[in-house]
Amino acid sequence: MAIKGKGKTRPKQPARAPRRDPVPVPKPFGRRTWVRVTAAFIAGVFLMSMCWWVWEGLDKNRNQDDAQARAASQQQALQAWKTGLEPTLSTLGQLQGSLPPQIATTLGPAIDALTKGDDPKVTAQDMDALAAQLDAAADSLKKFKLSDAIADKGFDKTQVDVITAAHAEIIAGLRALHIAATLTALAVETPGEQDALAAAANEAADTGQDLILRGWTKYTNIAAAAGVPLAQPQGLPQGSGS
């Protein structure tokens, strides 16, 4: 019997590796959601800070401009007041910066002399002339429209009250000195009534000087706060100490 030859067998295919699922490519760092959210938050904070800084700077500049404009307006108002007040008082005596002005300096010694029964070294005509000057000065200051001068100039209520009180006190002080000078003139003319008239004149003079002192102190304080220079004593340059 013939032996059949075996045919060639097909070689076995090697086993395939298991198919892998596709691996996602990681997003770039800058495109990640949390990175974007964080960056947006930081940018927002920075932008808000910059806006706030700019606003603060503008507001500060605006406040400085307002303060400078208010100060200039107040100086202008006080300068107008000073222009009428100081020359008027200078006709009656000597101004001494922040110190009390020396007003009607012949009045006090005359009253003292009359009180002691001594020669007052003044005549009734001298005192009448002084009384007329004091009355005219008070009238001149009263005609000055102080309320109009300081209106809408940036003064607060307290400052307005101080200014108006100072002006009124100085005027009242001049009126009181006017009465004192008139009474002194009468005392000089009527020797028999000197004691009573001299006592009344002394009281009026004390009241007048006290009112002028109070008013002048208020005036110098408000003027100094606003940077308005005061009249200096004669013989001293502007800005020198008294």
C-alpha positions in Angstrom: 0.0 0.0 0.0 1.1 3.4 -0.8 1.5 5.7 2.2 0.0 9.1 1.7 2.2 11.9 2.5 1.0 14.5 4.9 0.2 17.9 3.5 1.8 21.0 4.8 0.0 22.4 7.7 -0.8 26.2 8.0 1.3 27.8 10.6 -0.6 29.1 13.6 -0.9 32.9 13.8 0.5 34.3 17.0 -2.0 35.6 19.4 -2.7 39.3 19.0 -2.2 41.6 22.0 -5.4 42.9 23.5 -6.6 46.2 21.9 -6.0 49.2 24.1 -8.5 51.9 24.6 -7.3 55.3 23.3 -5.5 57.4 26.0 -6.7 61.0 26.1 -4.1 63.6 25.6 -3.8 65.8 28.7 -4.9 69.5 28.2 -2.2 72.1 28.3 -1.7 73.6 31.7 -3.1 77.0 30.6 -6.3 75.5 29.3 -7.3 73.7 32.4 -10.5 74.9 34.0 -9.2 75.5 37.5 -6.3 77.4 36.1 -8.5 79.6 34.0 -10.9 80.3 37.0 -8.0 81.1 39.2 -6.4 83.4 36.7 -9.7 85.1 36.0 -10.2 85.7 39.8 -6.7 87.1 40.2 -7.2 89.4 37.2 -10.5 90.6 38.6 -9.0 91.3 42.0 -6.1 93.2 40.3 -8.5 95.2 38.1 -10.7 96.1 41.0 -7.7 97.1 43.0 -6.4 99.3 40.2 -9.8 100.9 39.8 -10.0 101.6 43.5 -6.5 103.0 43.5 -7.3 105.3 40.6 -10.6 106.4 42.3 -8.9 107.1 45.6 -6.3 109.2 43.8 -9.0 111.2 41.9 -11.0 111.6 45.1 -8.0 112.8 47.0 -7.1 115.3 44.4 -10.7 116.4 44.2 -10.8 116.9 48.0 -7.5 118.8 47.9 -8.8 121.1 45.1 -12.0 121.7 47.1 -10.0 122.5 50.3 -7.8 124.9 48.4 -10.7 126.6 46.8 -12.5 126.8 50.2 -9.4 128.3 51.9 -9.0 130.9 49.1 -12.7 131.8 49.4 -12.4 132.2 53.2 -9.3 134.3 52.9 -11.0 136.6 50.5 -14.0 137.0 52.8 -11.8 137.7 55.9 -9.6 140.1 53.9 -12.7 142.1 53.1 -13.6 142.2 56.8 -10.0 143.1 57.7 -9.9 145.9 55.2 -12.8 147.6 57.0 -12.1 146.6 60.6 -8.4 147.3 61.1 -8.2 150.8 59.5 -11.2 151.8 61.5 -9.7 150.8 64.8 -6.4 152.3 63.8 -8.0 155.8 63.7 -8.7 155.3 67.5 -5.4 153.9 68.6 -2.7 151.3 67.8 -3.1 147.7 66.7 -0.7 145.2 68.0 -1.2 142.0 66.1 -2.8 139.4 68.2 -2.5 141.5 71.4 -5.5 143.7 72.4 -5.6 147.0 70.4 -4.9 150.2 72.3 -8.1 152.1 71.8 -8.9 155.5 73.2 -5.8 155.6 75.4 -6.5 159.0 76.8 -9.8 157.9 78.3 -8.6 155.6 81.0 -6.1 158.0 82.6 -8.7 160.8 82.5 -11.3 158.7 84.3 -8.7 157.5 86.9 -7.7 161.1 87.6 -11.3 162.2 88.0 -12.0 159.3 90.4 -9.0 160.5 92.6 -10.0 164.1 92.3 -7.0 165.0 90.3 -6.6 167.0 87.1 -7.7 164.8 84.2 -5.4 166.8 81.9 -8.1 166.7 79.2 -10.9 169.1 78.4 -14.6 168.4 77.9 -14.1 169.2 74.2 -11.3 166.5 74.0 -13.7 163.9 75.4 -16.5 165.0 73.2 -14.3 164.7 70.2 -13.2 161.3 71.3 -16.8 160.2 71.8 -17.7 161.4 68.3 -14.8 159.4 66.9 -15.8 156.2 68.7 -19.4 156.6 67.6 -18.4 157.2 64.0 -16.2 154.1 64.1 -19.0 152.0 65.5 -21.3 153.2 62.7 -18.8 152.5 60.0 -18.3 148.9 61.2 -22.0 148.4 61.5 -22.5 149.4 57.9 -20.2 146.7 56.7 -22.4 143.8 55.4 -20.5 141.0 57.2 -23.1 138.4 56.6 -22.9 138.9 52.9 -19.1 138.9 52.9 -18.9 135.4 54.6 -22.0 133.8 53.0 -21.2 130.7 50.8 -17.5 131.0 51.5 -17.1 127.6 53.1 -17.4 128.6 56.7 -19.2 126.1 59.0 -21.8 127.2 61.5 -19.4 127.5 64.4 -17.0 129.7 62.3 -19.9 131.9 61.2 -21.0 132.3 64.8 -17.5 133.3 65.9 -17.1 135.8 63.1 -20.4 137.5 63.7 -19.9 137.5 67.4 -16.5 139.1 67.1 -17.9 141.9 64.9 -20.8 142.6 67.2 -18.6 142.6 70.3 -16.2 145.1 68.8 -19.0 147.4 67.8 -20.6 147.1 71.2 -17.2 147.8 72.8 -16.9 151.0 70.8 -20.4 152.1 71.8 -19.5 151.5 75.4 -16.3 153.6 75.1 -18.4 156.3 73.4 -20.6 156.4 76.5 -17.6 156.5 78.8 -16.1 159.4 76.9 -19.4 161.3 77.0 -19.7 160.8 80.7 -16.1 161.8 81.2 -16.8 165.1 79.3 -19.7 165.7 81.6 -17.6 165.0 84.7 -15.0 167.5 83.5 -17.7 170.2 83.0 -19.5 169.5 86.3 -17.1 169.3 89.2 -19.8 168.7 91.7 -20.9 165.5 90.0 -17.5 164.1 89.2 -17.7 161.1 91.5 -20.9 159.6 90.2 -20.1 160.5 86.6 -16.5 159.2 86.9 -17.8 155.9 88.4 -20.3 155.4 85.6 -17.7 156.3 83.0 -15.2 153.8 84.5 -17.8 151.1 84.4 -18.7 151.8 80.8 -15.0 152.0 79.8 -14.3 148.6 81.5 -17.2 147.1 79.6 -16.0 148.6 76.3 -12.5 147.4 76.7 -13.6 143.9 77.7 -15.9 143.6 74.7 -13.2 144.8 72.3 -10.8 142.3 73.8 -13.2 139.5 73.4 -14.1 140.4 69.8 -10.5 141.0 68.8 -9.4 137.6 70.2 -12.0 135.9 68.1 -11.0 137.9 65.1 -7.3 137.1 65.5 -8.0 133.4 66.0 -10.2 133.1 62.9 -7.8 135.2 60.8 -4.8 133.1 61.9 -6.6 129.8 61.1 -7.4 131.2 57.6 -3.8 132.5 57.1 -4.8 136.1 57.0 -2.0 138.3 58.5 -2.8 140.9 61.2 -1.7 144.5 61.4 1.5 144.8 63.4 2.6 147.5 65.9 4.2 150.5 64.4 8.0 150.1 64.1 7.7 146.3 63.7 7.9 144.7 60.2 5.0 142.5 59.1 5.3 139.0 60.5 7.6 140.1 63.4 6.7 139.0 66.9 4.9 141.6 69.1 
